[in-house]
Amino acid sequence: MSNIEQTLSIIKPDAVERNLIENIKSIFVKNNLTIKEDKKIQITKEEAAEFYKVHQSKPFYDDLCTYLSSGPIVVMILEGQNAVAHNRKLMGATDPKNAEENTIRKLYGISIDKNSVHGSDSADNAKKEISFFFKN
């Protein structure tokens, strides 16, 4: 039985700044995730605050919002078999130091904050996050 899902992926400012967009996209494609839609945008701190609202009680929330709005990002809808879990496996642990070899964060992450990519953590959040950036 196939479980084709969509998930949101964001290439964060640190990775865009270092021209890693194509490298990261190629990892998704090589691993059977289709990029259904993508766009390079810059969001405001207010938009970042809205997007990351689930984290607003956490100590890193303000820095996270400042960081996500600090430069251009690339938002993508990825589609494929169990896309949410598959994308999270490809990204690796939040802290690049703890990420498995050859994961995106191990390859490109600079720090726990500047970890190059964001991916939805559940199918429900994927729907919310996709509609946040791709209003159809």
N, CA, C and O atoms as a GROMACS GRO file, in nm:
protein
  544
    1MET      N    1   0.085  -0.120   0.000
    1MET     CA    2   0.000   0.000   0.000
    1MET      C    3   0.089   0.124   0.000
    1MET      O    4   0.184   0.134   0.077
    2SER      N    5   0.056   0.217  -0.085
    2SER     CA    6   0.145   0.334  -0.092
    2SER      C    7   0.094   0.444   0.000
    2SER      O    8  -0.026   0.467   0.012
    3ASN      N    9   0.188   0.509   0.064
    3ASN     CA   10   0.152   0.619   0.153
    3ASN      C   11   0.221   0.745   0.102
    3ASN      O   12   0.319   0.791   0.160
    4ILE      N   13   0.169   0.798  -0.008
    4ILE     CA   14   0.228   0.919  -0.067
    4ILE      C   15   0.183   1.039   0.016
    4ILE      O   16   0.063   1.061   0.035
    5GLU      N   17   0.279   1.114   0.064
    5GLU     CA   18   0.250   1.232   0.147
    5GLU      C   19   0.321   1.352   0.088
    5GLU      O   20   0.407   1.342   0.001
    6GLN      N   21   0.282   1.467   0.142
    6GLN     CA   22   0.354   1.590   0.114
    6GLN      C   23   0.408   1.643   0.246
    6GLN      O   24   0.347   1.624   0.352
    7THR      N   25   0.521   1.709   0.238
    7THR     CA   26   0.578   1.772   0.356
    7THR      C   27   0.642   1.904   0.313
    7THR      O   28   0.674   1.924   0.196
    8LEU      N   29   0.660   1.992   0.411
    8LEU     CA   30   0.724   2.120   0.380
    8LEU      C   31   0.872   2.109   0.414
    8LEU      O   32   0.910   2.054   0.517
    9SER      N   33   0.953   2.163   0.326
    9SER     CA   34   1.096   2.174   0.354
    9SER      C   35   1.136   2.320   0.335
    9SER      O   36   1.091   2.386   0.241
   10ILE      N   37   1.220   2.368   0.424
   10ILE     CA   38   1.274   2.504   0.409
   10ILE      C   39   1.426   2.493   0.406
   10ILE      O   40   1.487   2.431   0.492
   11ILE      N   41   1.485   2.555   0.305
   11ILE     CA   42   1.630   2.573   0.306
   11ILE      C   43   1.652   2.708   0.373
   11ILE      O   44   1.611   2.812   0.321
   12LYS      N   45   1.717   2.704   0.487
   12LYS     CA   46   1.728   2.822   0.574
   12LYS      C   47   1.834   2.921   0.525
   12LYS      O   48   1.916   2.888   0.438
   13PRO      N   49   1.832   3.044   0.582
   13PRO     CA   50   1.923   3.150   0.534
   13PRO      C   51   2.070   3.111   0.528
   13PRO      O   52   2.140   3.151   0.434
   14ASP      N   53   2.120   3.034   0.626
   14ASP     CA   54   2.264   3.001   0.623
   14ASP      C   55   2.299   2.920   0.500
   14ASP      O   56   2.407   2.938   0.442
   15ALA      N   57   2.210   2.830   0.458
   15ALA     CA   58   2.237   2.744   0.342
   15ALA      C   59   2.218   2.820   0.211
   15ALA      O   60   2.292   2.798   0.115
   16VAL      N   61   2.118   2.908   0.207
   16VAL     CA   62   2.096   2.990   0.087
   16VAL      C   63   2.218   3.080   0.065
   16VAL      O   64   2.268   3.093  -0.047
   17GLU      N   65   2.264   3.139   0.174
   17GLU     CA   66   2.380   3.230   0.170
   17GLU      C   67   2.504   3.159   0.117
   17GLU      O   68   2.587   3.220   0.050
   18ARG      N   69   2.516   3.031   0.148
   18ARG     CA   70   2.634   2.954   0.104
   18ARG      C   71   2.610   2.880  -0.028
   18ARG      O   72   2.684   2.788  -0.063
   19ASN      N   73   2.506   2.921  -0.100
   19ASN     CA   74   2.477   2.862  -0.232
   19ASN      C   75   2.460   2.712  -0.230
   19ASN      O   76   2.510   2.641  -0.317
   20LEU      N   77   2.387   2.662  -0.129
   20LEU     CA   78   2.369   2.517  -0.116
   20LEU      C   79   2.234   2.469  -0.168
   20LEU      O   80   2.199   2.352  -0.152
   21ILE      N   81   2.156   2.559  -0.228
   21ILE     CA   82   2.020   2.523  -0.270
   21ILE      C   83   2.018   2.399  -0.360
   21ILE      O   84   1.945   2.304  -0.332
   22GLU      N   85   2.098   2.400  -0.464
   22GLU     CA   86   2.096   2.287  -0.558
   22GLU      C   87   2.148   2.159  -0.494
   22GLU      O   88   2.096   2.050  -0.520
   23ASN      N   89   2.252   2.171  -0.410
   23ASN     CA   90   2.305   2.053  -0.340
   23ASN      C   91   2.195   1.988  -0.256
   23ASN      O   92   2.177   1.866  -0.260
   24ILE      N   93   2.122   2.070  -0.181
   24ILE     CA   94   2.019   2.016  -0.092
   24ILE      C   95   1.903   1.960  -0.173
   24ILE      O   96   1.853   1.852  -0.143
   25LYS      N   97   1.860   2.033  -0.276
   25LYS     CA   98   1.751   1.981  -0.360
   25LYS      C   99   1.789   1.847  -0.421
   25LYS      O  100   1.705   1.757  -0.429
   26SER      N  101   1.914   1.832  -0.464
   26SER     CA  102   1.955   1.707  -0.528
   26SER      C  103   1.948   1.590  -0.430
   26SER      O  104   1.921   1.477  -0.472
   27ILE      N  105   1.972   1.615  -0.302
   27ILE     CA  106   1.960   1.508  -0.200
   27ILE      C  107   1.816   1.459  -0.194
   27ILE      O  108   1.791   1.338  -0.188
   28PHE      N  109   1.721   1.552  -0.195
   28PHE     CA  110   1.580   1.510  -0.193
   28PHE      C  111   1.545   1.427  -0.315
   28PHE      O  112   1.485   1.320  -0.305
   29VAL      N  113   1.585   1.477  -0.431
   29VAL     CA  114   1.551   1.412  -0.558
   29VAL      C  115   1.615   1.272  -0.566
   29VAL      O  116   1.550   1.176  -0.605
   30LYS      N  117   1.744   1.263  -0.528
   30LYS     CA  118   1.813   1.134  -0.530
   30LYS      C  119   1.748   1.034  -0.436
   30LYS      O  120   1.759   0.913  -0.456
   31ASN      N  121   1.679   1.083  -0.335
   31ASN     CA  122   1.616   0.997  -0.236
   31ASN      C  123   1.465   0.986  -0.257
   31ASN      O  124   1.389   0.967  -0.162
   32ASN      N  125   1.424   0.998  -0.382
   32ASN     CA  126   1.284   0.973  -0.422
   32ASN      C  127   1.181   1.067  -0.362
   32ASN      O  128   1.066   1.028  -0.341
   33LEU      N  129   1.220   1.189  -0.334
   33LEU     CA  130   1.122   1.291  -0.298
   33LEU      C  131   1.112   1.387  -0.417
   33LEU      O  132   1.212   1.436  -0.468
   34THR      N  133   0.990   1.412  -0.459
   34THR     CA  134   0.967   1.502  -0.572
   34THR      C  135   0.945   1.642  -0.519
   34THR      O  136   0.869   1.661  -0.423
   35ILE      N  137   1.009   1.741  -0.579
   35ILE     CA  138   0.985   1.880  -0.541
   35ILE      C  139   0.867   1.928  -0.625
   35ILE      O  140   0.881   1.957  -0.744
   36LYS      N  141   0.749   1.935  -0.561
   36LYS     CA  142   0.626   1.969  -0.632
   36LYS      C  143   0.619   2.118  -0.664
   36LYS      O  144   0.571   2.160  -0.769
   37GLU      N  145   0.669   2.196  -0.569
   37GLU     CA  146   0.666   2.341  -0.586
   37GLU      C  147   0.780   2.397  -0.502
   37GLU      O  148   0.811   2.342  -0.396
   38ASP      N  149   0.841   2.505  -0.547
   38ASP     CA  150   0.942   2.570  -0.464
   38ASP      C  151   0.950   2.717  -0.502
   38ASP      O  152   0.922   2.756  -0.615
   39LYS      N  153   0.988   2.797  -0.406
   39LYS     CA  154   1.007   2.940  -0.432
   39LYS      C  155   1.105   2.997  -0.331
   39LYS      O  156   1.112   2.954  -0.216
   40LYS      N  157   1.180   3.096  -0.378
   40LYS     CA  158   1.275   3.166  -0.292
   40LYS      C  159   1.205   3.292  -0.245
   40LYS      O  160   1.159   3.373  -0.326
   41ILE      N  161   1.198   3.310  -0.114
   41ILE     CA  162   1.127   3.425  -0.058
   41ILE      C  163   1.207   3.481   0.060
   41ILE      O  164   1.302   3.419   0.108
   42GLN      N  165   1.166   3.597   0.104
   42GLN     CA  166   1.220   3.652   0.229
   42GLN      C  167   1.098   3.682   0.315
   42GLN      O  168   1.003   3.747   0.270
   43ILE      N  169   1.100   3.635   0.438
   43ILE     CA  170   0.985   3.660   0.526
   43ILE      C  171   1.023   3.760   0.634
   43ILE      O  172   1.140   3.779   0.665
   44THR      N  173   0.921   3.823   0.691
   44THR     CA  174   0.944   3.919   0.800
   44THR      C  175   0.956   3.843   0.932
   44THR      O  176   0.923   3.725   0.941
   45LYS      N  177   1.004   3.912   1.031
   45LYS     CA  178   1.015   3.849   1.163
   45LYS      C  179   0.875   3.811   1.214
   45LYS      O  180   0.858   3.709   1.281
   46GLU      N  181   0.775   3.894   1.181
   46GLU     CA  182   0.637   3.865   1.223
   46GLU      C  183   0.587   3.736   1.158
   46GLU      O  184   0.522   3.654   1.222
   47GLU      N  185   0.618   3.719   1.030
   47GLU     CA  186   0.577   3.596   0.961
   47GLU      C  187   0.649   3.474   1.020
   47GLU      O  188   0.590   3.368   1.036
   48ALA      N  189   0.776   3.492   1.052
   48ALA     CA  190   0.852   3.383   1.114
   48ALA      C  191   0.791   3.349   1.250
   48ALA      O  192   0.780   3.232   1.286
   49ALA      N  193   0.750   3.450   1.325
   49ALA     CA  194   0.690   3.429   1.457
   49ALA      C  195   0.560   3.351   1.444
   49ALA      O  196   0.530   3.263   1.526
   50GLU      N  197   0.483   3.382   1.342
   50GLU     CA  198   0.358   3.311   1.315
   50GLU      C  199   0.387   3.166   1.276
   50GLU      O  200   0.322   3.073   1.324
   51PHE      N  201   0.485   3.148   1.189
   51PHE     CA  202   0.520   3.014   1.141
   51PHE      C  203   0.568   2.925   1.256
   51PHE      O  204   0.530   2.808   1.264
   52TYR      N  205   0.650   2.980   1.344
   52TYR     CA  206   0.711   2.902   1.453
   52TYR      C  207   0.631   2.912   1.584
   52TYR      O  208   0.683   2.882   1.691
   53LYS      N  209   0.505   2.954   1.573
   53LYS     CA  210   0.424   2.975   1.693
   53LYS      C  211   0.426   2.856   1.789
   53LYS      O  212   0.420   2.874   1.911
   54VAL      N  213   0.436   2.733   1.736
   54VAL     CA  214   0.436   2.615   1.822
   54VAL      C  215   0.553   2.619   1.922
   54VAL      O  216   0.548   2.554   2.026
   55HIS      N  217   0.658   2.696   1.889
   55HIS     CA  218   0.776   2.702   1.976
   55HIS      C  219   0.777   2.826   2.066
   55HIS      O  220   0.876   2.851   2.134
   56GLN      N  221   0.667   2.902   2.068
   56GLN     CA  222   0.679   3.034   2.132
   56GLN      C  223   0.710   3.030   2.281
   56GLN      O  224   0.756   3.131   2.336
   57SER      N  225   0.688   2.919   2.348
   57SER     CA  226   0.721   2.912   2.491
   57SER      C  227   0.867   2.874   2.514
   57SER      O  228   0.915   2.875   2.628
   58LYS      N  229   0.938   2.839   2.409
   58LYS     CA  230   1.075   2.790   2.425
   58LYS      C  231   1.175   2.907   2.425
   58LYS      O  232   1.152   3.010   2.363
   59PRO      N  233   1.287   2.888   2.496
   59PRO     CA  234   1.384   2.998   2.510
   59PRO      C  235   1.446   3.042   2.377
   59PRO      O  236   1.489   3.157   2.364
   60PHE      N  237   1.452   2.952   2.280
   60PHE     CA  238   1.518   2.987   2.153
   60PHE      C  239   1.424   3.054   2.052
   60PHE      O  240   1.466   3.089   1.942
   61TYR      N  241   1.297   3.070   2.090
   61TYR     CA  242   1.195   3.119   1.995
   61TYR      C  243   1.232   3.250   1.926
   61TYR      O  244   1.224   3.260   1.803
   62ASP      N  245   1.272   3.350   2.003
   62ASP     CA  246   1.300   3.481   1.945
   62ASP      C  247   1.418   3.474   1.847
   62ASP      O  248   1.412   3.532   1.738
   63ASP      N  249   1.524   3.403   1.886
   63ASP     CA  250   1.642   3.387   1.799
   63ASP      C  251   1.605   3.314   1.671
   63ASP      O  252   1.652   3.348   1.563
   64LEU      N  253   1.519   3.213   1.685
   64LEU     CA  254   1.475   3.135   1.570
   64LEU      C  255   1.402   3.224   1.469
   64LEU      O  256   1.425   3.215   1.348
   65CYS      N  257   1.313   3.308   1.520
   65CYS     CA  258   1.235   3.398   1.434
   65CYS      C  259   1.327   3.502   1.367
   65CYS      O  260   1.312   3.531   1.248
   66THR      N  261   1.420   3.555   1.444
   66THR     CA  262   1.516   3.652   1.389
   66THR      C  263   1.597   3.586   1.278
   66THR      O  264   1.618   3.644   1.171
   67TYR      N  265   1.643   3.465   1.306
   67TYR     CA  266   1.727   3.393   1.210
   67TYR      C  267   1.651   3.359   1.081
   67TYR      O  268   1.702   3.383   0.972
   68LEU      N  269   1.530   3.304   1.093
   68LEU     CA  270   1.456   3.263   0.973
   68LEU      C  271   1.424   3.383   0.883
   68LEU      O  272   1.411   3.369   0.762
   69SER      N  273   1.412   3.500   0.944
   69SER     CA  274   1.379   3.620   0.866
   69SER      C  275   1.504   3.701   0.828
   69SER      O  276   1.493   3.811   0.776
   70SER      N  277   1.624   3.645   0.855
   70SER     CA  278   1.748   3.722   0.836
   70SER      C  279   1.796   3.724   0.690
   70SER      O  280   1.886   3.802   0.657
   71GLY      N  281   1.739   3.643   0.606
   71GLY     CA  282   1.783   3.639   0.466
   71GLY      C  283   1.687   3.555   0.385
   71GLY      O  284   1.591   3.500   0.440
   72PRO      N  285   1.711   3.543   0.256
   72PRO     CA  286   1.621   3.463   0.172
   72PRO      C  287   1.618   3.317   0.217
   72PRO      O  288   1.717   3.263   0.266
   73ILE      N  289   1.504   3.255   0.198
   73ILE     CA  290   1.487   3.111   0.224
   73ILE      C  291   1.423   3.050   0.100
   73ILE      O  292   1.365   3.120   0.017
   74VAL      N  293   1.434   2.919   0.088
   74VAL     CA  294   1.365   2.848  -0.019
   74VAL      C  295   1.265   2.755   0.047
   74VAL      O  296   1.302   2.668   0.127
   75VAL      N  297   1.138   2.773   0.014
   75VAL     CA  298   1.034   2.685   0.068
   75VAL      C  299   0.993   2.589  -0.043
   75VAL      O  300   0.979   2.627  -0.159
   76MET      N  301   0.974   2.462  -0.004
   76MET     CA  302   0.942   2.359  -0.102
   76MET      C  303   0.834   2.265  -0.049
   76MET      O  304   0.827   2.237   0.071
   77ILE      N  305   0.753   2.217  -0.140
   77ILE     CA  306   0.662   2.108  -0.109
   77ILE      C  307   0.728   1.982  -0.165
   77ILE      O  308   0.748   1.970  -0.285
   78LEU      N  309   0.761   1.890  -0.075
   78LEU     CA  310   0.819   1.763  -0.116
   78LEU      C  311   0.710   1.658  -0.113
   78LEU      O  312   0.624   1.658  -0.024
   79GLU      N  313   0.713   1.567  -0.209
   79GLU     CA  314   0.611   1.463  -0.215
   79GLU      C  315   0.678   1.329  -0.236
   79GLU      O  316   0.774   1.317  -0.313
   80GLY      N  317   0.628   1.228  -0.168
   80GLY     CA  318   0.682   1.094  -0.187
   80GLY      C  319   0.629   0.999  -0.081
   80GLY      O  320   0.547   1.036   0.003
   81GLN      N  321   0.679   0.877  -0.088
   81GLN     CA  322   0.644   0.773   0.007
   81GLN      C  323   0.681   0.817   0.149
   81GLN      O  324   0.797   0.848   0.175
   82ASN      N  325   0.584   0.820   0.240
   82ASN     CA  326   0.610   0.861   0.379
   82ASN      C  327   0.700   0.984   0.386
   82ASN      O  328   0.800   0.986   0.458
   83ALA      N  329   0.664   1.087   0.310
   83ALA     CA  330   0.750   1.204   0.291
   83ALA      C  331   0.792   1.271   0.421
   83ALA      O  332   0.906   1.316   0.433
   84VAL      N  333   0.702   1.279   0.519
   84VAL     CA  334   0.736   1.349   0.644
   84VAL      C  335   0.853   1.279   0.713
   84VAL      O  336   0.954   1.343   0.744
   85ALA      N  337   0.839   1.150   0.737
   85ALA     CA  338   0.945   1.074   0.807
   85ALA      C  339   1.071   1.065   0.720
   85ALA      O  340   1.183   1.075   0.771
   86HIS      N  341   1.051   1.046   0.592
   86HIS     CA  342   1.164   1.032   0.500
   86HIS      C  343   1.248   1.160   0.499
   86HIS      O  344   1.371   1.155   0.505
   87ASN      N  345   1.181   1.275   0.491
   87ASN     CA  346   1.252   1.402   0.491
   87ASN      C  347   1.326   1.422   0.623
   87ASN      O  348   1.440   1.470   0.624
   88ARG      N  349   1.264   1.387   0.733
   88ARG     CA  350   1.328   1.405   0.864
   88ARG      C  351   1.455   1.318   0.875
   88ARG      O  352   1.555   1.360   0.932
   89LYS      N  353   1.448   1.200   0.820
   89LYS     CA  354   1.565   1.111   0.820
   89LYS      C  355   1.677   1.172   0.734
   89LYS      O  356   1.795   1.167   0.772
   90LEU      N  357   1.640   1.228   0.619
   90LEU     CA  358   1.741   1.291   0.532
   90LEU      C  359   1.803   1.415   0.597
   90LEU      O  360   1.921   1.443   0.577
   91MET      N  361   1.723   1.488   0.675
   91MET     CA  362   1.775   1.610   0.739
   91MET      C  363   1.874   1.575   0.849
   91MET      O  364   1.979   1.640   0.861
   92GLY      N  365   1.843   1.474   0.930
   92GLY     CA  366   1.928   1.440   1.043
   92GLY      C  367   1.889   1.518   1.168
   92GLY      O  368   1.797   1.600   1.165
   93ALA      N  369   1.959   1.490   1.276
   93ALA     CA  370   1.929   1.552   1.406
   93ALA      C  371   1.940   1.704   1.398
   93ALA      O  372   2.016   1.758   1.318
   94THR      N  373   1.862   1.772   1.482
   94THR     CA  374   1.860   1.919   1.485
   94THR      C  375   2.000   1.976   1.504
   94THR      O  376   2.037   2.074   1.439
   95ASP      N  377   2.076   1.914   1.593
   95ASP     CA  378   2.214   1.958   1.616
   95ASP      C  379   2.305   1.882   1.520
   95ASP      O  380   2.319   1.760   1.530
   96PRO      N  381   2.368   1.954   1.427
   96PRO     CA  382   2.454   1.887   1.327
   96PRO      C  383   2.561   1.796   1.389
   96PRO      O  384   2.601   1.697   1.328
   97LYS      N  385   2.607   1.829   1.511
   97LYS     CA  386   2.709   1.746   1.578
   97LYS      C  387   2.656   1.606   1.607
   97LYS      O  388   2.732   1.509   1.611
   98ASN      N  389   2.522   1.597   1.626
   98ASN     CA  390   2.461   1.467   1.659
   98ASN      C  391   2.397   1.400   1.538
   98ASN      O  392   2.342   1.290   1.550
   99ALA      N  393   2.402   1.465   1.423
   99ALA     CA  394   2.336   1.411   1.304
   99ALA      C  395   2.417   1.296   1.246
   99ALA      O  396   2.540   1.294   1.254
  100GLU      N  397   2.346   1.200   1.187
  100GLU     CA  398   2.414   1.088   1.123
  100GLU      C  399   2.492   1.134   1.000
  100GLU      O  400   2.460   1.235   0.939
  101GLU      N  401   2.595   1.056   0.966
  101GLU     CA  402   2.676   1.085   0.848
  101GLU      C  403   2.588   1.097   0.724
  101GLU      O  404   2.488   1.027   0.709
  102ASN      N  405   2.627   1.188   0.636
  102ASN     CA  406   2.560   1.209   0.507
  102ASN      C  407   2.418   1.263   0.515
  102ASN      O  408   2.349   1.270   0.413
  103THR      N  409   2.372   1.303   0.634
  103THR     CA  410   2.244   1.374   0.641
  103THR      C  411   2.270   1.520   0.605
  103THR      O  412   2.384   1.567   0.611
  104ILE      N  413   2.165   1.590   0.568
  104ILE     CA  414   2.182   1.730   0.524
  104ILE      C  415   2.246   1.814   0.634
  104ILE      O  416   2.336   1.894   0.608
  105ARG      N  417   2.200   1.795   0.757
  105ARG     CA  418   2.254   1.878   0.866
  105ARG      C  419   2.399   1.841   0.898
  105ARG      O  420   2.478   1.928   0.935
  106LYS      N  421   2.434   1.713   0.885
  106LYS     CA  422   2.574   1.673   0.909
  106LYS      C  423   2.663   1.734   0.801
  106LYS      O  424   2.773   1.782   0.829
  107LEU      N  425   2.614   1.731   0.676
  107LEU     CA  426   2.693   1.783   0.564
  107LEU      C  427   2.705   1.936   0.567
  107LEU      O  428   2.811   1.990   0.539
  108TYR      N  429   2.594   2.005   0.600
  108TYR     CA  430   2.589   2.150   0.578
  108TYR      C  431   2.557   2.234   0.702
  108TYR      O  432   2.581   2.355   0.702
  109GLY      N  433   2.504   2.173   0.806
  109GLY     CA  434   2.466   2.251   0.924
  109GLY      C  435   2.588   2.313   0.990
  109GLY      O  436   2.696   2.253   0.995
  110ILE      N  437   2.569   2.434   1.041
  110ILE     CA  438   2.679   2.505   1.108
  110ILE      C  439   2.667   2.488   1.259
  110ILE      O  440   2.766   2.469   1.329
  111SER      N  441   2.543   2.495   1.308
  111SER     CA  442   2.518   2.488   1.452
  111SER      C  443   2.374   2.442   1.474
  111SER      O  444   2.299   2.423   1.378
  112ILE      N  445   2.337   2.426   1.598
  112ILE     CA  446   2.200   2.383   1.630
  112ILE      C  447   2.098   2.486   1.576
  112ILE      O  448   1.987   2.449   1.540
  113ASP      N  449   2.138   2.614   1.572
  113ASP     CA  450   2.048   2.718   1.520
  113ASP      C  451   2.056   2.725   1.368
  113ASP      O  452   1.955   2.728   1.298
  114LYS      N  453   2.178   2.729   1.318
  114LYS     CA  454   2.199   2.740   1.173
  114LYS      C  455   2.218   2.600   1.116
  114LYS      O  456   2.328   2.561   1.076
  115ASN      N  457   2.107   2.524   1.115
  115ASN     CA  458   2.118   2.384   1.075
  115ASN      C  459   2.067   2.359   0.933
  115ASN      O  460   2.032   2.247   0.897
  116SER      N  461   2.063   2.466   0.853
  116SER     CA  462   2.042   2.461   0.708
  116SER      C  463   1.902   2.427   0.658
  116SER      O  464   1.861   2.478   0.554
  117VAL      N  465   1.828   2.342   0.728
  117VAL     CA  466   1.697   2.300   0.677
  117VAL      C  467   1.593   2.287   0.788
  117VAL      O  468   1.625   2.264   0.905
  118HIS      N  469   1.468   2.302   0.747
  118HIS     CA  470   1.352   2.274   0.833
  118HIS      C  471   1.266   2.174   0.760
  118HIS      O  472   1.255   2.180   0.637
  119GLY      N  473   1.204   2.084   0.833
  119GLY     CA  474   1.106   1.993   0.774
  119GLY      C  475   0.992   1.972   0.871
  119GLY      O  476   1.012   1.971   0.992
  120SER      N  477   0.873   1.956   0.819
  120SER     CA  478   0.755   1.932   0.903
  120SER      C  479   0.778   1.807   0.989
  120SER      O  480   0.843   1.712   0.946
  121ASP      N  481   0.723   1.811   1.112
  121ASP     CA  482   0.745   1.697   1.203
  121ASP      C  483   0.628   1.601   1.209
  121ASP      O  484   0.635   1.499   1.279
  122SER      N  485   0.519   1.631   1.138
  122SER     CA  486   0.404   1.539   1.135
  122SER      C  487   0.322   1.570   1.011
  122SER      O  488   0.335   1.677   0.951
  123ALA      N  489   0.237   1.476   0.973
  123ALA     CA  490   0.151   1.499   0.855
  123ALA      C  491   0.058   1.618   0.878
  123ALA      O  492   0.032   1.695   0.786
  124ASP      N  493   0.007   1.632   1.001
  124ASP     CA  494  -0.082   1.745   1.032
  124ASP      C  495  -0.008   1.878   1.019
  124ASP      O  496  -0.057   1.972   0.957
  125ASN      N  497   0.112   1.884   1.078
  125ASN     CA  498   0.190   2.007   1.068
  125ASN      C  499   0.231   2.034   0.924
  125ASN      O  500   0.240   2.150   0.883
  126ALA      N  501   0.258   1.929   0.848
  126ALA     CA  502   0.294   1.947   0.707
  126ALA      C  503   0.183   2.022   0.634
  126ALA      O  504   0.211   2.115   0.557
  127LYS      N  505   0.058   1.982   0.656
  127LYS     CA  506  -0.056   2.050   0.590
  127LYS      C  507  -0.060   2.197   0.629
  127LYS      O  508  -0.077   2.284   0.544
  128LYS      N  509  -0.044   2.224   0.759
  128LYS     CA  510  -0.047   2.363   0.808
  128LYS      C  511   0.068   2.444   0.749
  128LYS      O  512   0.049   2.556   0.702
  129GLU      N  513   0.187   2.385   0.752
  129GLU     CA  514   0.306   2.457   0.706
  129GLU      C  515   0.301   2.482   0.555
  129GLU      O  516   0.341   2.589   0.508
  130ILE      N  517   0.254   2.384   0.480
  130ILE     CA  518   0.242   2.402   0.335
  130ILE      C  519   0.145   2.516   0.306
  130ILE      O  520   0.172   2.602   0.222
  131SER      N  521   0.030   2.515   0.374
  131SER     CA  522  -0.067   2.622   0.346
  131SER      C  523  -0.020   2.758   0.392
  131SER      O  524  -0.067   2.861   0.344
  132PHE      N  525   0.076   2.761   0.489
  132PHE     CA  526   0.133   2.889   0.534
  132PHE      C  527   0.209   2.956   0.419
  132PHE      O  528   0.200   3.077   0.400
  133PHE      N  529   0.285   2.877   0.343
  133PHE     CA  530   0.368   2.933   0.236
  133PHE      C  531   0.308   2.923   0.096
  133PHE      O  532   0.340   3.003   0.008
  134PHE      N  533   0.221   2.825   0.077
  134PHE     CA  534   0.163   2.805  -0.056
  134PHE      C  535   0.011   2.815  -0.043
  134PHE      O  536  -0.059   2.716  -0.024
  135LYS      N  537  -0.037   2.938  -0.055
  135LYS     CA  538  -0.182   2.960  -0.041
  135LYS      C  539  -0.243   2.940  -0.180
  135LYS      O  540  -0.227   3.022  -0.270
  136ASN      N  541  -0.312   2.829  -0.196
  136ASN     CA  542  -0.366   2.798  -0.330
  136ASN      C  543  -0.502   2.858  -0.349
  136ASN      O  544  -0.562   2.842  -0.455
   0.00000   0.00000   0.00000
